[in-house]
Structures are given as structure tokens and as C-alpha cells.
């Protein structure tokens, strides 16, 4: 994984000192909240319903045991003993005191972490495939390219006051594990017919109030033009993005209104202009970064397979491990979704355990996943049973990856000042209701948002739930048919909404339609696409 050099460390340390002074002036009343707000947001500090919330950046989801231990210590020292892992591969703390925020940033800086640009109208934390460097189907590890873009975008003077927030994802396989087409810029590293590595650019995706799937605007950008092309795409947006209406200020609206062809034309024009300026870093810089992502010392000729005599362990192996590029290894996913639990939450003790297990069994490396879990990317199959036993004893051994219990949910009205409805209780009740049939239901991705901002990605759920405020009462809309994978689709609202108890019943009814209508081998999403929405409407509303 990438390690800070002297410049990186000085940059982060300087920001901590700067923010410490800003907080001191705010507490002394020397600056107003309106003056302070943009300063705290650029350091990941939000003012939520009950307290400040701090969002910590975990670039492309990669961290080591030292950093996870530090996150656990922060949870104990400054919060209430837990943290919340997010769909952006970050971690959030929900009970932060303003006076202590600079100390948290200093503790983060000591382990090469920060909260810079995790909020505000700037380029946010760059995400990637959580199995990067381990996946058997990738053409190249996408993380060096994500890191190159992270360095380019950090403190970029032209993009610190964009029309709206901006999100980039980088993957390198046909299988999309990062919702790439639902980002402002989605990049897939590809290999052309000549065997050269380049970048496929998808621009103008997003969820929220107006969900859109990004169109592909360039099939192959040479790798030595990656940063320049990104800059061109952002410059066109920065120039024309709507600043008069925040609901129309996203790049997806610009691409939609201009049309993909006209947006592409303007990007190519700007790209040619920038190429003449020579802003692209030399390939030697990419090579320097790539050296940090070299494979760990994998063993050869390891035994394959596991002892399946323990049925609970066998189920976990079948459900929560995925193939690795090196025989004898797998990537193992630690579920942060126990039955009835809060999706994405982990206690400080659980964080410390995961850190210790990563050091012992995964070359000291972890990944925060797009689905609010933690992955150990490089685990020997021979170590799986010992690993699972230790996880299970700590409540982390649930076998539910991509199943009904693996629910994505935002913090909702329990914490968020923007939310209209609670997400967490709905997720907990659904997890409990569907648990007995989870294996029979198979792959079923349920995503819950507490407001139209869609932090729970409800538009991309096989089953999506959107909480809204209906005349002062929490109401939940049911959506069906979404996908954040390579077969990206946007879910559709089925009909009138439900109260909290009713939405749980409605989801169970929808799964009943699936079980009655499916053919052999069909997932919920496959059945929905084959039979359409009407059978579900009939079962739900009569």
C-alpha cells in the first residue's frame, strides 16, 4: 500500500495545524459559524442532528493494521466506542466534540491518514474495487492509478470550489464491484488489442435526486494521458456546471443537457489544449507509485480446498470468500452485518481484532468495501478455519455476502440532519425477517436511504427503499430492479409508500413473488427483469 513521503506528511501536518487554529478561533467567537462551515467541511467535519460527525478518508479502501488500530483508538478516545464504515470506503464517527477535532486529525496524521476533501464541493475520496490486487479477473491493479489521481486532485486549486461534490471510481475488470457507472467519473482500466494499458472513461453518472447512468465518452485513453483527460473532463464541468441551482449543479445534469456527444467534443477540445501545456506527470511517477502496490510474497504450490466438516464454516467459505489470482489463496469478506445489526458499524474491539487478523493472515492489509464490510484480500485457504473461528467468536463471522442480510443503509434520521426517515431500524428489522430464508433467496442486494440524497444507494438495489417525509410522518417507497454492477440499472418505484412496519412486510411480499416466479438459476434481479414490475404490484396492492 502507498506510504507517505516527506511532502505528503508535511502537507497533512500543515493542514492539521491550520485547522487547529481555525477551531480555536471558532470556539473563541472570532469567526462565525457561516465563516467556519466551509473550513470544517473541507476537513470532513459535519454538524449533524446530535453532534459533529467526522468522515475519515480511506483512499480506495486500503489500510493496514496500524491504521485500523488508530481508528479503534479514536473511537474509544473521542467517540462512543464504535465507527461506521461507509459506501465510499471511508469511516465516520458520529459523536465528535468540536474542541477535540484537531486532536483527532493529528492522531490520523501520525498513521498517514486524514479527513481532507471528504466533504465540500471538491473531488472526494477516490474509490476502487475492494479486491484490487487480488481479483482473478482484473487486467491490472487499479490502485496505483487511483493513487495517482488522489495526488493530482488533493488541494488542486482549480477544483476546490466546484459547482458540487465530485466522485471518481477506478476499476480494472469487467466485473464492477465499485458502482463505477454511477459516479461522476468512472474509469475502467483496460488493455487494447496491442496489449497496452489504458483507461475507459464513463462520465455523468450519479444517484441522488436525479439518478443517471454514465455514458462512455472515451473507450481508450492512453495511460500517459490519464490525469490530463481527467482534468479536461473536470474543466468542462467547472466551466459550465450550474451554480445557480444546487439540484442541477452535478456533472450528470450537464452531460444530460449538453448530450454525451457535445460533452465529449468539448472534453476532447480541452484535452488537446491541455496536452500542449504538458501537465501530465511523467510515467516515472506512476512507476514510483506502482512500486508500493507490488504483490506481497505469495507462497507457491499451496494446498487448495478446505475441510468442510463444520457446516457453518463451509457455508461461510461458500458465501464470504471469492477466488484469488494466486492458487491456494482467497479474498475473505468480514461481514459488518450480523442479523439485526446496524450495517457498517464496528466496535473498537472488533476493529482491533480485524487489524490483528489482517496482520496474521492477510499480509497486514485490509479493504473497506463498497458494501460497508471489511475484506482481507490475501488469505491462505489453509488459514480460513482458524480465521473464521476468531471472527465468529467476535460476532463477525456472519455468512451473508451479497445476500438478503448484507444490507446497505445510510445513518438516516438517527444521525443525519438531511434525512427524512430512519434507515437503521428498517435495516435491522429486514435482516431479522429475511434471515430464515436468506440462503433460499440467494443473491439479493437491498439498499436503504433515509432521504433523496441516496447515500444508501437505493436506486441501485435489487430492492431499494427510500425514506421520505409525508406530512410529518416517515414513509418508505419501495423500488425494484436496480443494479450497481456491470449490468447497471436504476430501480423503479413500485407504487405508494408504506410505514415502517409496512415496508418490512412489502419487502417480504416482493421476495415471495420472486420465489414463486423464478426459474432455475435466476437471481431476484433476473426474475424481475423477466416478468416485469406488474406481478409485484399486484401482490403488494391487489
N, C-alpha and C positions, 0 to 999 in steps of 0.2 A: 504494500500500500504506500501511497505517497507520504513523504516525510517533509516537514518544513525545512527550508534553508534559512540562512540568516535574514534574508529580505522578508520572507514570509512571516517569521517570528516577530521581527521588528514592526511590520505592518499591523499585525494583530495586537501586539503590546501597546503600540501607539494609540490604536483605537480604544483600548480599554482605558488608558489614561484620559483620553479626550472625553469619553462617556462618563467617567467618574466626576470630572469637572462639571459636565452638564447636569448630572443628577444633583450634585451639591448645590448648584445654582437654582435648580428647580425647588429643592427642599427648603432653600433659604428665601424663596419667593422672589428671586431676582429675574426669573423668566416665567412667563405664564404657561398654562397647560397647552394653549394653542401654539406657542412657540416651541414647547418641548416635544409635542407629539411627533412631528416628523423626525426629530433626533432619536427618540426612543424606538420608533418603528424601524428605522434603518439598523437598529441593533437588536431587532427581534422581540421587542418588549411591547406587548399589547395591554390595554386596560380592559379587562373582561367584567363579567357581572359581579364577582365577589372579590377579585384581587387582580394583580398583574399576572399575565401569562408570558413566559419566556420560551421562545422557539429556538432551539439549537440546531445549527446546520450539521448534517452528516453527509458530506458530498458523495453522491452516487451510492449512498447507504453503507459504505465500508468503514469499519472501525476495528480496533484491536482491544485486547483485554484491559490494557492500561486505561484506555479512554472509557470503556464501559464501567470500570471501577470508579472512575471520576464522576461519571453520570450518576452512579448509585450514591456516591458520597454527597453530591449536590442535592439529590432527592431527600436524603436524611437531614442535611445541614440547613437547607433553605426552603424545602417544601414539606410535604406530609408523608414522605417515605415511599413515593412512587413517581413514575413518569409515564407519559402517554406517547407511544410511537405512532407516527402519522403516515398517511398515504404518500407523502412527499419524501419519505425515508428520513425524516427528522425525528426529534423528540421534543415534547412540550412539557413544561412544568406549570401547573395551574394556580399555585398559591404563593406567588413571589412578592416580597416586600421591596418597594422601590429603593429604599436605602441600601439593601443588600445586593441589588442587581449588578453593580460594578464588581463586587467581590466574586460573584458567580462567573462573570466574564473573565476575570483574572484566573480563576481556577480552571476554566476551559482553556485559556491560552497556555497554561502550564502543560497541557497534554495535546497541544496542537489542534485546538478546536475553537469555534467562535459561534456567534449568532448574527454575523454580518449579513445583510441582504436577505434575511429570512422573512422580511416584511417590507412594505413600501412599494412604490411604483418603479421597480428596478428588476434586474434579472435575478430570479430566485435561485435557491439551491438546485443544482443540476442533478437530475435523477438518471438512473440506468437500470439495466437488468440486474436483479439481485443475485443471479447465478453467473454473472460475468466472470470470466477466467476459469470457470468450472464447467460450464454448459457444453454438452457434447455437440450441440448444433450451431455454435457460433463460428463465424468466419475469422474473427479476431476478438481479442479482449477489448470491449468498448471503453473501459475506464480511462486509459491514457488520453483518449480523445475528449472524454468528459472533463478530465482534469485540465487539459489544455484550454478548454472553453471556460472552465471555472476561473483559471488565472486571468484569461483575457477579460472576462466580464466583471471581476472584482474591482470595485471603485472605478469602473470605466466612466470617465467624465461625461461622455455623451449620453449614457443610458442610466443615469441615476435619478432622472425625473421623467420617466416615460409616461405616456398617456395613462397606462395602467400596469399592473404587475405582469411579469413575463416569465414563462416557464419553458424549460428546454429538457428534453429527454433524449438519451443516446442509447441505442441498442445495436446488436450485431448478429442477429439471427432472424430467420423468417418468423419464428415464434416470438410474439410480442408479449413480454412479461412486464412492461412498464407503461402501458396505455399510450404508446408513442404518438398515435394519430389523434389523440385528444389533448395534445399540448400545443402551445403557441408555435413552437418549432419542434418537430420530431425528426430525429436523424437516425437513419439505419446505415451502419457501415456495411458495405457490400464489396464484392470482388467482381470486376468486369471480365470480359472474355479473354483479355490479355493477362489475367491473374493479378491485376493491380487493385489495391485497396482504395476505395473512395467512399463518398457519403451521398446517400439518397436523402433529399430534403422534402419534408412534409410540413407545410406552413398554414396556420389558420385554424387549428383545432382548439377545442375547449369545451368545458361544461358550463355550469352556472345558469344564468337566466336564459341564455340563448345557446343551447348546445350545438356544436358543429364538429364534423369530422374533417380533418385537414386534407386538402388535396396535395398530391405530389407535384412540386413545382420544378424539381430537377432530379433526374434519375441517377446522375453520377457527377459529383463534384470531386475533382482530384484531391487527395488528402493534403497536398501542399497548398490548397486554397480554402481549406475548411473554415478558418477563422474569418478570412476575407468575405466569404459568402454569407456567413452568419451576420457579419457587420452590415453587409449590403441589405439583407432581409430586414434587419432592425432599423436601419436608417430610413428605409421607405416607410416603415410603420411610424417611426418617430416624427417623420415629416408630415404625414397625412392623418395620423390617428386622431380621433375625435376627442378633443379636450373640453368641449362644451357640454358633454353628456357622458357621465361615467358609465352608464349602461351600454353605451355604444363605443366605448373607448378601447375595446380589446382588438387585437390584430385579426381575430376571426371575422369581426364585422367589416373591417377594411378589406380583407381578401374577398369576402362575400359581395360587398358593394362594388368594388372595382372589377371583380371577376378574376378567376385564377390566372387567365392568360394575360390580362393587363398588369396584374400584380407581378407576375413572372417577368414581363417585359421591363418593368421599372427596376426590378431587382437586378436583372442582367445588365441594364444600363449603369446602375450604381456599382455593380460588381466590376465592370470594365474600368470605371473611373477609379475605384479603389486599388485595382491591380496596378495601375500606373503609379500609385502613391507608395507601394511597397510596404504595406502594413503587416503582411503575413510573417509570423515568426519563422525562423529557419527550421528546417527539418531536424536539425541537431537538437533543438529544444524539445520536439516531440520524442526524439530518441532518448533524451535525458529523462523525460518523464516516464517513458515506457519502461525504463530500467527498474523503476520502483514496483512495477507490476509483473515482474518475471515470475514464472511458476515457482512455487515452493519445491523443496527437494522430495518430490513424489517417489515412493518406492516402486520398484518393478516386480512383476510376477507375484503380486499379492493374491492370496486365496480369494475366490469370489463366492458370493452367496452367504446366507446366514442360517443359523439354527432356528427353525420356525416352530419349535415345540411349545413355546409360550404363545398362545393365540393372541393375546393383547399386544405383545411385541410384534408379532407377524403383521397384525393389522396396521400398526404404526409404520412399519417398514413399507408396506404396500401403499400407504396413504401419504406419508410425510417425507419420503425420500425420493430423489429424482436421479436419473443417470448422470454420471460424471464422464468427462472426456478421457480420464485415465482409468483403465480396468482395475477393479479392486477398491475403488473409492465411490462414494455417493455424496451428493449435497443433501443435508438433512435440515428440515424446517422445524423450528421450535414454535409451537402454536401459543400465541398470547390470547387465545380464545377458549378457555375452559368453558364447559357447559354452564350457562348462567353468569359468565364473567363479563367484564367490561372490555370490549375489543380494543386491543392495542396497549392496555395498561400492564405495567410490570412493576413489582415492588423492588425496593433497593436490594433486598436479599436475593430475589430472582435475577436481577441484573448481575450481581456479583457471581452467582452460580454460573450463569451463561458465560461470563467472562472467563471464569476458571475452566469451564469445559471447552471453550474455544482454544484456550492456550494448551490444554492437554490433548485435544482430539482434532483440531482443525487449523493447525499451523498458526495459532494466535490470531485468527481472523473471523469476523462476523459480518453479516449484512442485515441491515434493516430492509424489509421487503416492502414492496408497493402495497401489499395486503395487510400491513400492520403486524407482521410476525418477525421473527429473527431467524436467519439462515446461517448454518455452519457449512461453508462451501466445500470443504475438503475433508471428509471423514472416511477413514478406512472401514470397510464393511465389517471387518473383524472387531472393531470397537463399538459397533452400533448397540449391542445389547447393554453393555456397561453404561454407555451414554444415555440410552433410553431409561434405564432404571433410575439413574440420578435425576433425570428430568421429571420422571413420573412422581418421584417422591416429593418434588417441589411444586407439583401442580402444573408442570409444563410439558407433560407427555401426552396431551390430547391428540388423537389421530383424526384430524378433520380438514386437512389441507384441501382447499377448493370445494369443500362440501358445505352443507347447509349451516353448520355451526361456525364456519370460517367467515363470519360476517364483518364487513367493513362498516364502521359507523363513526361519524364526527362526534365531538363532545356535546353538541346540541345545546339546548336551553339549560342544561345543568351547569354550564360554564360560560357559553358564548353569548356576548351581548348582541350579536346579529341574528341569533336563532329565533325561530318562531315556535319550535316544538322540541320536545326531548327526543333524543335518539337512543341514548344508553338504555333506558328501561325497555324500549321496544326490542332492541337487540338481545337483551338478556332473556326476555320472555320468549322470543322466537327461538333462541338457542335451546331453551328448555323444551319447548313444544315440539320442535323438529328432531331433537336428539334421538328418540327411539327409531325413527325411520331414516336417519342420515345415510346409512350405508345403502339402503334401497334407492334413495333419491339420487345418489351418485354426485356427479359434478353439478353444483348449484351455487351460483355466486349471488349473494344477497348483499345489497349496499343501501345504507340508510343515511340521509341528510336531514338535518334539522331546519334547513332553510334553502332558498333557491340558489344560494352560492355554491351548493353542491360539493362541499368538502368531503362528503361521504360517497361521492361518485355515483349517485343513484341513477343517473342517465345511462350508466354503463353496466348496470346489474342485470343478470338474467331475470332477477326480481329486484326492482328498485322501490324504495319508499322515500317519499318527500313529505316532511312535516311542514304544515302551513298554519297560519293563524286565521281561523274563520270566526269572525265576530267575537274575538276574545277567547276562543276555545281552540285547543290543539286538535288539528285534523290531519289525517295522513292519506296522501294519494298513493295508489298502487300503480306501479309501472312494470311492464313486461317486455322482454326481448332485447335488452341491451347487451353489449359485449365490449370490453376494453382490449381484447386480444387482436390478433391479426385479422380476424373476421369482424372488425369493428362495426358496431351498430348502436343506434340510440333507442333506448326503451320508450315505449308509448304508454301514456296514461290510460288505464282501463275504463275508468268511469268515476262517479262520485267518490269522495273520500270516506274515511272511517275514523272512529275514535280509537284510542289506544288499544282497547281490548278487541275492537272490531278488525283492526289491521292485522293482528296476530291470527285471528280466525280466517281472514281473507287470504293470507299467505298459505295457510294450511289448505284452504279450499283450492287454491291455484295448484299446489303440489298434488292434490288429489286428482285434478283434471289431467295433469301430466302422467301420473301413474296409470290412469285408466286409458289414456290415449296413445301412450308411447309404443313404438315398435322396438324390436330387439336392437340394443346398442345405442339407442337415442339418448342424448342428454336432454335436460329440460329445455335448453335453448333450441335444440334441433326439433323437438316436438312442437314448440311454439311456432317456429318458422314454417313448419309443415302445415299445421292446422289453422294457424292464424289466431287472432285475438277473440273471435266471436264465441268459441266454446268456453273460454274463461269468463267472458262477460255473462254468458247465460248462467253459469254456475254461481257467479257472485251476486248477480242482481235479479235473475229469474226472468 
